Amino acid sequence: MASPPLDRRALIASLGAVTGLGACAPMRTAAGLAYYDRLPPLAPMRAHADRLFNITVCLRPFRATGPRLEVEEVAGKRVVHNYGHGGSGWSLSWGSAAMVVPKAMEGGTSSIAVIGCGALGLTAAITAQRAGARVTIYAKERLHQARSARATGTWSPDSRVALADGAGSGFPALWETMTRTSFRAHQTYLGVPGDPVEWTDRYILNDENPDLLRERRRLAPPPHFIELQDRVRDLTPRTVLIPAGSHPFPTPFVQRNSSVTFNVTDYGHQLINEFQLGGGKIVMREFNSPAELASLPEPVVINCTGYGARALWKDESVIPVRGQIAWLIPQPEVNYGISYKNTTFLSRRDGIVVQHNGPDDTQGWQDDNEAPDRAAAEAAVATLAELYSRMRG
């Protein structure tokens, strides 16, 4: 006999009743003083494979030494490079633009070409406009077709941004400057219609002590990616352990933090509109070699080609790190994210993104396969379904 359909309102009510979501949970401030923080009711994500409406794959453009922000002369043009940000492209985009645009405008240059229409290209173009330049973007694809549109959409400024033993001694300070600049810029999009940028709570669920998991990750085999978040701990709330009995989750260890979410679809539209309202033009064009830059009328080029730089610039320092996202139909009533069994579930305005991350950051390392894997997507969704079945049990 078939089971009756799940009453989602009843489920929400039962979760609150069974786990005491209506009660207050004791916490501690940094000063050691007690306060109380009431957890909000959590509407469940609808974890059903038939709600998958898309599966996308992104190749993160990783470089062991970090992003390339150098200047060189090519085909009679001054080229300022701006690529190789790993999994931190959206997060570092404005800070990276603040680094490369002054280099592009040295000597009073007021006419600039930007190659690439992803996160790095759009923010560099707008930054140059704000500095008084006339800017044209040349791109093979608009944002909705570019790899930037397939990003998870979470604030992750040191996600696979360099190797711990590959970045130079000056990189941490450079990274911090870019991160703080980007963070301030992203905050200007808070509260804008469409919510291109917003804060969401994230719940990190573990069956094992998080300290043991961190130690296991530290001892994992190479590559070891640089971790720099301690330099900017003041920007975002600290992760806290939620006491047992004050949350709806079935795991013994539950942590919560709040982080910035990029609703990439709307954010992209906002950036394109801002660029075009500022007089910018987007020209659809594919470049097959750097020599083709000679035909551009602009004397200066900002190269924001991301993973495409590997082929265009013959830059084999760019290493692909594959990441696949399964997209569930959006649920406006869901406004949080979950990390569970090495899988991330994050509700955005344009969909609930589901991404299996593997036990450490080596997932997808040197994998340039961009073909979607339906079986893996359904398995990731099944992980979420299993979590909710435990919550009902």
N, C-alpha and C positions, 0 to 999 in steps of 0.2 A: 504494500500500500504506500502510495507516494506521501512524503511529508508535506504538511501544509506550508504555504509560503511564509517566509519570515516577516513578522511585523517589526519593522525597524524602530518605530516609536516605542513599542514594548521592550525591544532589546535595550534601547538607550535608558529607559526607565529602570529596567532590571539591573543594568550595570551600575547605575547610581545607587540603587537600593542595596545590592549585594555587597558592594565594596565601600560604601560610605562616602561617595563622591560629594554628598552634601555636607559632610563633616569638615572640620578644619584640621589641617595637617601642621604639626609643629615643625618649624624650621629654625635655622640659626643665621644671624647676620654675620658679616665679616668681623664685627666687634664682639661676637659671642652672645648677643642679646637675643632672646627668643621673640619671634613674631609668628604670625599665622598667615598661611597662604592657602586660599580655597581653590582647589582644582576645578576647572570648568567642566561641565558635562561634555562628553566626547561622542559625537555622532560617529557610528562605524563607517569605515570605507566599505563599499560594496565590492567585495573581492570575488568576482566571477569572470571567468575567461571570456564569456560572451560580451562583456563590457569593454574588452580591448578594442580600441578603434585605430590604433597605430602602433608600429614598432619601429624605432629609429636607432641608428648606430652612428656614433661620433668617434672620430680618431683624434684624441687629444694630441696636440703638437708639443711633445716633451723634448727639452734639451738639458743635458746633464749640468751645464753651466748656468742655466736659467735663460730667460728671454733674451733674444738678440735685439739690442737697442743701438747698434753701431751705425756709423755713417761711412759711405763709400761713393766713389765716382763711377758711374756705369752709363755707357752710351751717351756721354755728354750731359748726364743729369746728376744732381746730388741726391743720392738715395739714402733715406733714413729708415733703417729696419725696425720693425715693431712686431715680432712674432716669436713663437716658441714658449708660450705661457702655460703649457701643460693643461691641467684641469682648473686653472685659475683665470681663464680669459675674461669672463664677465666680471669677476671680483676685482681684478687688477686693471681693468680697461681704462678707467679715467686717470688713475695714477700713472699708468704707462704712457697715456697720451700726453700728460703733463711733462713727461721726460723727453719725448721725441719731438713735440711741436716746436719748442724753442730752437732745437737743432735745425729743424726744417726752415725756420724763419730767420736764421742768421743772415746778416747782411741786408736785411730789409726785404726779403722775398715776400711777395704778397699773392702769388699765384701758385697753388699747390695741387698736385695730383695725389690721390689716395688709392692704392690698389687693394681691393677687398672691401666687402660690404657686410662683414660680420661684426661682432662686438667690438673688436679692436679698431676696425676700419671706421665704423660710425662714430665712435667716441673721439678718435683722432681727428676726424673731419670736423666735428662740431667744435672741438677745442681750438682747432686752427681758425675756424670761422669767428669764434668769440675773440680771438686775438687779432682779427681784422683781415684775415686772408680770404681770397676767393678760392673755393675748393670744388674740384670735380672728383667724384668717386668713379673709378673704372673697376668693373667687377664681372666675373663670369656668371655669378648668381646673385640674386637679391637675398636679403637676410633669411626669408622663410625657406630658402633652398640651401643655405649655407650650413656648415657644420655647427656654427654657433647656435642655431635654432634647435639643435638636438641636445643641448646641455641640460643638466639636472636642474639648474636654476637656483642654486643655493650659495650663500656666501662662503667661499672656500679659498681664501687668498694664498694658502700655501699647499694646495692640493697638487702634488706631482709637479712642483714648479722648478725643482732642481734636485741634484743628488747631494747628499750630505757631504760627500768628499769630492764633489765636482764644482760646486759654486766657489767663487773666490772669496777672500776675506772681507771684501767690501760689500758682498751681496746682501747680507742680512740688513744692513743699514739702508741700502737702496730699496730692498723689498719693503721695509717698514715705511719709508717715505711714500712709496707707491700705494701701499695698503691704506694708510691714513688719508691720503688724498682721495682715493677711490671711495672710501667709506663716507667721507663728507659729501662727495658728489652724489652718491646713491641716495643719501638721505633727503636730497632736494626733490626726489620723486615720490616720497611718501605722501599719502593723502591725495595724490593726483587721481582724477577720475580714471577708472579702469584698474586701479591698484597695480601699476607696473612694478612697484617695489613695496614690500610690506614685511612686517615682523610676524613670525609664526613660532609657536612652541614645538619643540621636538622631544620625543620620548625615546630613550635608548634602553632597550630591553635586553637583559642577559640572564642566562641560567648560572653563569659563573661570576665570581668576583671581578669587577672591571679592572682592578689592579693587576690581577693575574693575567688577564687578557692583554693588557698593555705590555707587561713584561714579556709575554710570548711573542707579541708583535716586534718588540725591540730585538729579540733574539732570532727573528726570522731571517732566512737567507737573503742576500742582495737581490735586487738593488734596494738601497736604503735612501728614501727620499728625505730631504731636509724638512725639519719641522720648526716653524718660526712663530707659532701662534702666541707663545709666551711674551713676545715683544709687544703685542697689541691686546693684552688681556683686558685693558680698560675699555675697549670699544664695545664689547658684547657681554651680556650677563654670564656669570660663571655657571658651569654645570653643577647641579645639586642632586643628591641622592634623595629620592622620595621615600618616606617611611612606609613600611608594609602596612596594608590596611587602609591606605588613603589614596589609592589609585585603582583603576579597573583591570590592571594587567596581571597575567598569571605567572610572570617570572619573578624570582626572588630578588633580583636587582633591577631597579628602575631609576634611571636618571632623567633629568629634564634640563633643557636649556632653551633659550630663545635666540633665533637667528634670522638673518635677512633672507627673504625669498624673492627671486626675480621671476615675475610672470612674463616669460620671455616673449610670448606673442604680442602682448600689449606693449611691453617695454620697447620692443623693436619698432612697433608702429610709432610710438612716441618719438623715438630717436630719428626715424626717417622723416617724420613730419617736421621736427625741429630743424633738421638739416635742410630740407627743401624750402621751408619758410624763410630760412636765412639766406636763400639765393643759391643753394648748392644744387648741383646736377649729378645725376647718376647715369653713367653711360655703360651699357652692357658690352663688355669686351673681354676676350680671353687672351692672355699672353702666353706664348709658348717658349720664349727665351727672353732674358734681360735685354738683349739687343733691341727688341721691339719697343722699348721705352723711348728710343730716339725719336719716334714719330709723335710723341705727345707734345702739346704746345707748352705745358708747364715746365719750368726749369728744375723743380724739386718734386721728388716722389717720396711719399711715406708708404713703405711696403708692409701691408697688414694681411699677408696671404695665409697665415696660420699653417696648417699642415701642408697646404699647397706649396709652401716655400721649399719643401723637400725636393719636389720635381722641378719647379720653376728656377730655383737658384742652385740646383744640384747640391743642396745642403743635407748631407747624410747625417749631420749631427741631430737632425729632427727625427725623433723616434716615435712611432705610433703607439698609443695606449688606447686600446679599443674599449668602448663603453656602450652598452645597449640599454635602451629605455623602453619599457612597455607602458603604453598610455591607456589609462582607464578613463571612462567618461567623467567629466568634472562633476563634483558634488559641492555646491555652494555652502552647504551646512557643515562641511568638513574643513577645518582650518588649522590642521596640525600635521606633523610628520612623525614617522616611526622608523627606528632602526632595529631590526630583529633578524637573527640568524643570517648575518652578513648581507642583508638586503635592506634597501632604503625605500620607504614609501612616503611621498611628499605631495600633499594636496596643493595644487596651484589653481589659479583661475582658469587656465586653459587645459587642465586635465590633472589627474593623479598620476604622478610619475613613479614607476616601479623599476628599481635598478638593483640587480645582484652585484655586489661589490667584491665577493670573494673574501677569504680570511685575512688578506692584507692588501696593500696597495699595488702588488704585482699583478693583480687581475688585469688581463688584456695587454700586458707588457709585450711590446714588439709584435703585436697582432694587427695586421692591416686589413683584415677581412671586414668589409662593410655590409655584408649580407645579413639581413635580420634572421634571427633564430627564434622561430615561433615556439618551439618546444621549451626553450629556456625562458621565454617570456611567460608562458603558461605556468611553468614551475615556480617562477617568482611570485606570480599571483596566488598560486596554491599555498605558498608560505604564509601569505597574509590571511588566507581563508583558514588555515590551520591555527593561526594565532587567535582569530575570533572564535573558532570552535572551542578552544581552551577557555576563553573568557566566558562562554556560555555554559561550560561544563561544570 
